[in-house]
Amino acid sequence: MESSAPPHIVILMGVSGSGKSTVAGMLVSTLGWDLLEGDDLHPPANIAKMAAGHALTDADREPWLHAIADWMSKEVSAGRSAIVTCSALKRSYRDILRAGMAGHPEAMLTFLHLTGSRDDLQRRLTARMDHFMPPGLLDSQLDTLEAPGPDEHIVGIPIGPPPREVAAAALAALRARR
């Protein structure tokens, strides 16, 4: 969807199983923006490590986060808005993603944090098929998650309602920012 509005990058963040891909798909179909599934930029070694049930370290994640930030910068340079799915569990990870927007003062960056109870997340992960992230890594993700501080201006979106309602809440939050 072409627009005269400045480019806007939206990062759907949250632990595995929070519905990032589902909500992103719904937002993209409504907005017509580009989509990056952050998991697609994980190197094979990261995917193999997670599939084997081992949590990633900061060192494992750093090149991946820089690759996402580079993709975001290219989208904005081309004048395109986009949705990105990325766990963005720590402030330092979010800072790397924010740095991808350096040099693009015309662009907007919004983090939407999909949040839910451990039980809801566990149920979603257990029901999910064909994903390399095993449900057993949920606790490591929750342990790694640093709740966004008020100075980060991150919008929390509860995942308890059905996915269409979660996507509607995300869309309302984005429209409120524009």
N, C-alpha and C positions, 0 to 999 in steps of 0.2 A: 504494500500500500504506500504510494508516494505521498509525501506530505511536506509542507513548508516548515513544519515544526523542527526544532533541532533534534539530532539523533538522541535516542534514549536507549540505554542498556539496562535491562532488568535482570538481576541475578536472583533466581529462585534457589534459596539455600535451605538446608536442613539435613538431618541425618538420613541415612539410607532408609527407604520405606516411607518417607514423609509425603510422597506424592509429587515430587518435583517434576518428573517426566509427564505425568498425567496432566497436571495443571499447566505446564508449559505448552503441551499440545493444544489444550483448549484456548489458551491465550493467543497462541500463534494463529489458530484458525479464525479467531475474532479480529486480531490486529493486523494480520498479514505480514508480520515481521519475520526476520530470519531467526533460526533456532540453532543453538549449539548445545548438544548434550555433552556436558563437561566430561562424562565418563569416556566419550569417544576419543579424548586426547590423552587418556592414561597410556603410558608405555606398556608394552606386553608384560614386562617384569612386574609392574604394579598389579595388573589384573591377575597374573598368576599367583602373586603373593596373597591377594585378598581371597581368591578362589580356594587357596589352600588353608584359609582360616586365620591368616596372620594380618594384624592391623598394620597399616602404613605408618611410617615415621614421618617427621617433618621433612627429613632429607628426601624421602620418597615423593612427598607431595610437592615440594618446591618447584621442580622443573615443570610439573603438570600445571600448577597455578600460573606460572609465567607463560606457558603456552596458551592458557585461557585468556590471560590479560593481553597477550599479543593479538589474539583473534578479535577481542573486543576493540582494541585500538584500530585494527584494520577495518572493522565494520563502521566505526565512527568516522574514520578518515574517508570512507566511501559515502558518508552521509546516510548510512542505514541504521535503523533501530533494530534491536535484537533482544531475544530472551536467551538467557544462559542458565543451565542447571549446573549447580556446583554446591557441594556440601558446605564449603566455607566455614568450617567448624571453629576456627580460632580467629581472633582479631588479627593476628599477624598474617593469616591467609587472606582475610578480607582486605588488609592493607596492600598486599601484593596485587589483588584484583583492582583496587582503587588506583594503584599506580599505573595500571594499564590505560587509565583515562587521562593521565598527565599530558599536558599539551593539547587537550581538547576541552577548553573552558566552555565551549558552546554546547557540549553534550550533557545530558542528564544521566545519572547513575542511581538506580534504586535497588536496594536489597529488600526482598520479601522473604521473611523467615517462616517457613512452614513448620508449625509446632504441634506436638501431640503427646499423649501419655506414652510411657514405655509399653504398656499393655497394647495400646492401639498400634503402635509401631511394630511390635513383635508379631501381632496378628497379620498385619499387612505383609511383613517380610516372609512369614511362613507360607502365606498364600501365593506369593509371587513366584512366577515360573521363569526359567531361562535367564537368570541374572547371575553374574559371577559373584556377587556379594552375598555370602551366607548369613542367615539370621543370627548365627553365633557371634558376629562382629558388632551387633547393635550396642552392647554394653561398652565396647571400646570406643564407639563413636559418641555415645552419650557422655562417657568420661572425658573425651577430648573436647566436646562442645563447650565453648566459652560463650555464655549468654551475651548478646550484644549490649553494649553500654548505651545509655541515653544519648551520649555524644555521637553515636554512630548513626542515629536517625534511621534505624532499620524498622520496617513495619512487620509486626507479627501477624500471621494468618493462622488461626486454629484449623486443624485438619479433621476435627470431629464430624462436621457435616458431610453430606455426600460431595463427591468431587466437583460437580457442577456448581454447587454453592461455594465451595472453596475457591474455584476459579472466578466466580462472580465477585467474591470479596476481594480477590487479588486485583481484578480489573477495576473495581471501585477505588481501591487504594491508589492504583496508577493514575486514574482519571483525576483524583483529588490532588495529585502532585503536579499535573500539567497546568 
